[in-house]
Amino acid sequence: MSLFDWNKRGMVLVLIVGALALTLVPAFAPSFVALQLTLYFAFGILALSLAWVWGYGGIFSFGQSAFFGLGGYTYAVASINLGGSTAAIILGLAVPVAFAVLLGYFMFYGRLSGVYLAVITLVVTLAIHKFLGHTAGFEYRIGAAHLGGYNGMPALPPINVPGDVSSFLWPEDMYYATGLMLLAVYFGLRWLLVTPFGRAVVAVRENEVRAELLGYDTRRYKLYTFAIGAFIAALGGILFANWNSFIDPHVFDLGFSAQIIIWVVVGGLGTLVGPILGALVLGFAAVELGTQQTIDTNLILGAILLVFVLVVPQGVVPAFRRVLRRAAGDANWSPGSAGG
């Protein structure tokens, strides 16, 4: 069976599982299960942003939590001031993308790469975290919205039907909306990867010098890749802020930034399904581990990352596919072939 057939079957499987989850969980599971899954769907979107930027673009970024948080904060401030969610969502997507373009321009056109990109995105994320943590004073207001420092911004307006602020999405509606957004981002990235642009992005990741010799402006492709990743992360941040009806600076802290990397590594770098599964499973584990005080949650997640890096360095999904392909005698498979 060819690699194309495996990937095609994988897409069909994702569509079936997603459709079953969206229809069966609200019908048969308690309401709090759907409520928790809404959170993990938002985390899945965030994981896809890093899967795209790092796994396919080759840009190791600690900044996805920054775009996630900026999306949530922008949505919160705009929805409070504008009294509706439509313009707030647009701004919540536009502001992080604009910030990513500005930051990415200086990084990529400054020819920074590798560890320097990771350090800069980490420093920027922690700087935002530090700044917002010290905005508890009443002078830190944007219109009617008080940033609140580490106390956060509570009681955020829910997402409403465009043009009708009195009709908004209830938690059960947000389950469907967030799940559909997760599927849309997944299939959107799958489509993007088979376009000439997506193939060029992967080519730049594989060999930047060769891509430049072939006439590609690698800096521009990296900038576009980074901006698309910011857009996806911001979408997750908006959905998270709406799910929580609250946002605070902890979305920018180091622990959360590291969790995103763990989701992608454990699920499988160079895949799209893997990071989603990593976000769902480890997101659930982090919430459950947070209910006990015996062992630090980040210590356990760090141990999980260490085990997977040493034992299953490719991640769960690539390792599982390798077993299936070997069992099927797939002559076209190689350890470096990445599926979706």
C-alpha positions as CSV (number, residue, x, y, z in Angstrom):
1,M,0.0,0.0,0.0
2,S,1.4,3.4,-1.0
3,L,2.1,6.3,1.3
4,F,-0.7,8.2,-0.4
5,D,-3.2,5.5,0.4
6,W,-2.1,5.5,4.0
7,N,-2.5,9.3,4.2
8,K,-5.9,9.1,2.5
9,R,-7.1,6.5,4.9
10,G,-5.9,8.6,7.8
11,M,-7.9,11.6,6.6
12,V,-11.0,9.5,6.3
13,L,-10.4,8.0,9.8
14,V,-10.0,11.5,11.3
15,L,-13.2,12.6,9.6
16,I,-15.1,9.6,10.9
17,V,-13.8,9.9,14.5
18,G,-14.4,13.6,14.5
19,A,-18.0,13.2,13.3
20,L,-18.7,10.5,15.8
21,A,-17.3,12.6,18.7
22,L,-19.4,15.6,17.7
23,T,-22.6,13.6,17.5
24,L,-22.2,10.9,20.2
25,V,-20.5,12.7,23.1
26,P,-23.2,15.3,23.7
27,A,-25.9,12.7,23.3
28,F,-24.6,10.0,25.7
29,A,-21.9,11.6,27.9
30,P,-22.6,13.9,30.9
31,S,-22.5,17.6,30.0
32,F,-19.2,18.2,31.9
33,V,-17.4,15.8,29.5
34,A,-18.4,17.9,26.5
35,L,-17.4,21.0,28.4
36,Q,-13.9,19.6,29.1
37,L,-13.5,18.3,25.5
38,T,-14.2,21.8,24.3
39,L,-11.1,22.9,26.2
40,Y,-9.0,20.1,24.7
41,F,-10.3,20.9,21.2
42,A,-8.9,24.5,21.7
43,F,-5.6,23.0,22.9
44,G,-5.6,20.7,19.8
45,I,-5.9,23.8,17.6
46,L,-2.9,25.3,19.5
47,A,-0.9,22.1,19.0
48,L,-1.6,22.2,15.3
49,S,-0.1,25.7,15.2
50,L,3.2,24.4,16.5
51,A,2.9,21.2,14.4
52,W,2.7,23.5,11.3
53,V,5.4,25.9,12.3
54,W,7.9,23.4,13.7
55,G,7.0,20.1,12.1
56,Y,6.6,21.3,8.5
57,G,8.2,24.8,8.6
58,G,11.3,23.8,10.6
59,I,10.8,26.8,12.9
60,F,11.3,25.9,16.6
61,S,9.1,28.5,18.3
62,F,8.3,29.1,21.9
63,G,6.0,31.9,20.7
64,Q,2.8,29.9,20.0
65,S,1.6,30.5,23.6
66,A,2.2,34.2,23.0
67,F,0.0,34.3,20.0
68,F,-2.6,32.1,21.8
69,G,-2.6,34.5,24.7
70,L,-2.7,37.6,22.5
71,G,-5.6,36.2,20.6
72,G,-7.5,35.6,23.9
73,Y,-6.6,39.0,25.4
74,T,-7.5,40.9,22.2
75,Y,-10.8,39.1,22.0
76,A,-11.5,39.9,25.7
77,V,-10.7,43.6,25.4
78,A,-12.5,44.1,22.1
79,S,-15.6,42.2,23.1
80,I,-15.9,44.2,26.3
81,N,-15.5,47.5,24.5
82,L,-17.5,46.7,21.3
83,G,-20.3,44.8,22.9
84,G,-20.2,42.0,20.3
85,S,-18.0,39.1,19.3
86,T,-17.8,39.5,15.5
87,A,-15.4,42.4,15.3
88,A,-13.7,41.1,18.5
89,I,-12.9,37.7,16.8
90,I,-11.5,39.5,13.7
91,L,-9.3,41.7,15.9
92,G,-8.3,38.7,18.0
93,L,-7.0,37.0,14.8
94,A,-5.5,40.1,13.2
95,V,-3.5,41.5,16.2
96,P,-1.4,38.3,16.8
97,V,-0.8,37.8,13.0
98,A,0.4,41.4,12.8
99,F,2.7,40.9,15.7
100,A,4.0,37.7,14.2
101,V,4.7,39.4,10.9
102,L,6.6,42.2,12.7
103,L,8.6,39.8,14.9
104,G,9.2,37.4,12.1
105,Y,10.4,40.1,9.7
106,F,13.3,41.0,12.1
107,M,14.1,37.4,12.8
108,F,14.0,35.9,9.3
109,Y,15.2,38.9,7.3
110,G,17.9,39.2,10.0
111,R,18.9,35.6,9.0
112,L,18.4,34.2,12.5
113,S,17.7,30.5,12.8
114,G,17.8,27.5,15.1
115,V,18.3,28.1,18.7
116,Y,18.3,31.9,18.2
117,L,14.7,31.8,17.0
118,A,13.7,29.6,20.0
119,V,15.4,32.0,22.5
120,I,13.9,35.2,21.0
121,T,10.3,33.8,20.9
122,L,10.8,32.5,24.4
123,V,12.0,35.9,25.7
124,V,9.2,37.7,23.9
125,T,6.6,35.4,25.4
126,L,8.0,35.7,29.0
127,A,8.2,39.5,28.5
128,I,4.5,39.7,27.7
129,H,3.8,37.4,30.7
130,K,5.8,39.7,33.0
131,F,4.2,42.9,31.7
132,L,0.6,41.7,31.9
133,G,1.2,40.4,35.4
134,H,1.9,43.9,36.5
135,T,-1.3,45.5,35.1
136,A,-3.4,45.1,38.2
137,G,-3.7,48.9,38.7
138,F,-6.8,50.7,37.5
139,E,-4.6,52.8,35.2
140,Y,-4.1,49.7,33.0
141,R,-7.4,50.0,31.1
142,I,-8.2,49.8,27.4
143,G,-11.5,51.6,27.2
144,A,-13.9,49.8,29.5
145,A,-11.6,46.7,29.8
146,H,-9.4,46.4,32.9
147,L,-6.4,44.1,32.2
148,G,-6.4,43.0,35.9
149,G,-2.8,41.7,36.2
150,Y,-2.6,38.2,37.6
151,N,-6.2,38.5,38.7
152,G,-7.1,38.3,35.0
153,M,-10.1,39.4,33.1
154,P,-13.3,37.6,34.2
155,A,-16.9,37.5,32.9
156,L,-15.9,37.8,29.2
157,P,-18.9,38.3,26.8
158,P,-19.7,35.0,25.0
159,I,-19.6,34.6,21.2
160,N,-22.8,35.8,19.7
161,V,-24.6,35.3,16.4
162,P,-23.3,37.9,14.0
163,G,-25.6,40.9,14.0
164,D,-27.5,39.8,17.1
165,V,-25.8,40.3,20.4
166,S,-28.7,38.9,22.3
167,S,-28.3,35.5,20.7
168,F,-25.1,33.8,21.8
169,L,-23.5,30.4,21.8
170,W,-24.2,28.3,24.9
171,P,-21.5,25.8,26.2
172,E,-23.1,23.0,24.2
173,D,-23.0,25.1,21.1
174,M,-19.3,25.9,21.8
175,Y,-18.6,22.2,21.8
176,Y,-19.7,21.9,18.3
177,A,-18.1,25.2,17.2
178,T,-14.7,24.3,18.7
179,G,-14.8,20.8,17.4
180,L,-15.6,21.9,13.9
181,M,-12.9,24.6,14.0
182,L,-10.4,21.9,15.0
183,L,-11.4,19.7,12.0
184,A,-11.3,22.8,9.7
185,V,-7.8,23.6,10.8
186,Y,-6.6,20.0,10.4
187,F,-8.1,19.6,6.9
188,G,-7.0,23.1,6.0
189,L,-3.4,22.3,6.8
190,R,-3.7,19.0,5.0
191,W,-4.8,20.9,1.9
192,L,-2.2,23.6,2.3
193,L,0.6,21.0,2.5
194,V,-0.2,19.6,-1.0
195,T,-0.3,23.1,-2.6
196,P,2.8,24.6,-4.3
197,F,3.2,26.9,-1.3
198,G,3.1,24.0,1.2
199,R,5.5,21.9,-0.8
200,A,7.9,24.9,-0.9
201,V,7.6,25.4,2.9
202,V,8.6,21.7,3.4
203,A,11.4,22.2,0.8
204,V,12.8,25.1,2.8
205,R,12.7,23.1,6.0
206,E,14.6,20.2,4.3
207,N,17.3,22.2,2.7
208,E,17.2,26.0,2.8
209,V,20.3,26.6,0.7
210,R,19.1,24.4,-2.1
211,A,15.7,26.1,-2.0
212,E,17.4,29.5,-2.4
213,L,19.5,28.2,-5.3
214,L,16.2,27.1,-7.0
215,G,15.0,30.7,-6.7
216,Y,12.7,30.6,-3.6
217,D,12.8,33.5,-1.2
218,T,13.2,31.4,1.9
219,R,12.8,34.3,4.2
220,R,9.4,35.1,2.8
221,Y,8.2,31.5,3.1
222,K,9.4,31.4,6.7
223,L,7.6,34.6,7.4
224,Y,4.3,33.4,5.9
225,T,4.6,30.1,7.7
226,F,5.2,31.9,11.0
227,A,2.2,34.2,10.4
228,I,-0.1,31.2,9.6
229,G,1.0,29.5,12.8
230,A,0.1,32.7,14.7
231,F,-3.3,32.8,13.1
232,I,-4.1,29.2,14.1
233,A,-2.8,29.8,17.7
234,A,-4.8,33.0,18.0
235,L,-7.9,31.1,17.0
236,G,-7.3,28.6,19.7
237,G,-6.8,31.4,22.2
238,I,-10.1,33.1,21.3
239,L,-11.9,29.8,21.8
240,F,-10.1,29.2,25.1
241,A,-11.0,32.6,26.4
242,N,-14.6,32.1,25.5
243,W,-14.7,28.6,27.0
244,N,-13.2,29.9,30.2
245,S,-15.0,33.2,30.2
246,F,-11.7,34.4,31.7
247,I,-8.1,34.9,30.7
248,D,-5.0,35.8,32.7
249,P,-1.2,36.1,32.1
250,H,-0.6,32.4,32.9
251,V,-1.3,31.6,29.3
252,F,2.1,33.1,28.6
253,D,4.2,31.4,31.2
254,L,7.1,29.0,30.6
255,G,5.2,25.9,31.8
256,F,2.4,26.3,29.3
257,S,4.8,27.1,26.5
258,A,6.7,23.9,27.3
259,Q,3.5,21.8,27.4
260,I,2.8,22.7,23.8
261,I,6.2,21.3,22.8
262,I,5.5,18.2,24.8
263,W,2.2,17.6,23.0
264,V,3.9,17.8,19.6
265,V,6.9,15.7,20.5
266,V,4.9,12.9,22.2
267,G,2.2,12.9,19.5
268,G,4.7,12.9,16.6
269,L,6.7,15.8,15.0
270,G,6.0,16.0,11.3
271,T,2.4,14.8,11.7
272,L,-0.9,16.6,12.3
273,V,-2.9,13.9,14.0
274,G,-0.1,13.3,16.6
275,P,-0.1,16.8,18.1
276,I,-3.9,16.7,18.4
277,L,-3.8,13.4,20.2
278,G,-1.0,14.7,22.4
279,A,-3.0,17.8,23.3
280,L,-6.1,15.8,24.1
281,V,-4.4,13.1,26.2
282,L,-1.8,15.1,27.9
283,G,-4.1,18.1,28.4
284,F,-6.5,15.8,30.2
285,A,-3.6,14.3,32.2
286,A,-2.4,17.8,33.2
287,V,-5.9,18.7,34.4
288,E,-6.2,15.5,36.4
289,L,-2.7,15.7,37.8
290,G,-3.5,19.3,38.9
291,T,-6.1,18.0,41.3
292,Q,-3.3,16.4,43.5
293,Q,-0.6,18.2,45.5
294,T,1.9,15.4,45.9
295,I,3.9,15.7,42.8
296,D,4.4,18.8,40.6
297,T,2.4,18.5,37.3
298,N,5.2,19.9,35.2
299,L,7.7,17.4,36.7
300,I,5.5,14.5,35.6
301,L,5.0,16.0,32.1
302,G,8.8,16.6,31.8
303,A,9.4,12.9,32.8
304,I,6.9,11.8,30.1
305,L,8.8,14.0,27.5
306,L,12.1,12.4,28.6
307,V,10.8,8.9,28.3
308,F,9.3,9.5,24.8
309,V,12.5,11.2,23.5
310,L,14.6,8.3,24.7
311,V,12.2,5.4,23.9
312,V,9.9,6.7,21.1
313,P,11.8,9.6,19.6
314,Q,9.5,9.8,16.5
315,G,6.4,10.1,18.7
316,V,3.4,7.9,19.1
317,V,1.7,8.3,15.7
318,P,4.8,7.8,13.5
319,A,5.8,4.7,15.6
320,F,2.3,3.3,15.3
321,R,2.4,3.8,11.5
322,R,5.8,2.2,11.2
323,V,4.5,-0.9,12.9
324,L,1.4,-1.1,10.6
325,R,3.4,-0.4,7.4
326,R,6.0,-3.0,8.3
327,A,3.2,-5.5,9.0
328,A,1.6,-4.6,5.6
329,G,5.0,-4.9,3.8
330,D,4.9,-1.3,2.5
331,A,7.9,-1.0,0.3
332,N,7.4,2.7,-0.2
333,W,7.7,3.5,3.5
334,S,10.8,4.9,5.1
335,P,11.5,6.2,8.6
336,G,11.7,9.8,7.2
337,S,8.3,9.8,5.5
338,A,5.9,11.9,7.4
339,G,2.2,11.6,7.1
340,G,-0.6,13.9,8.3
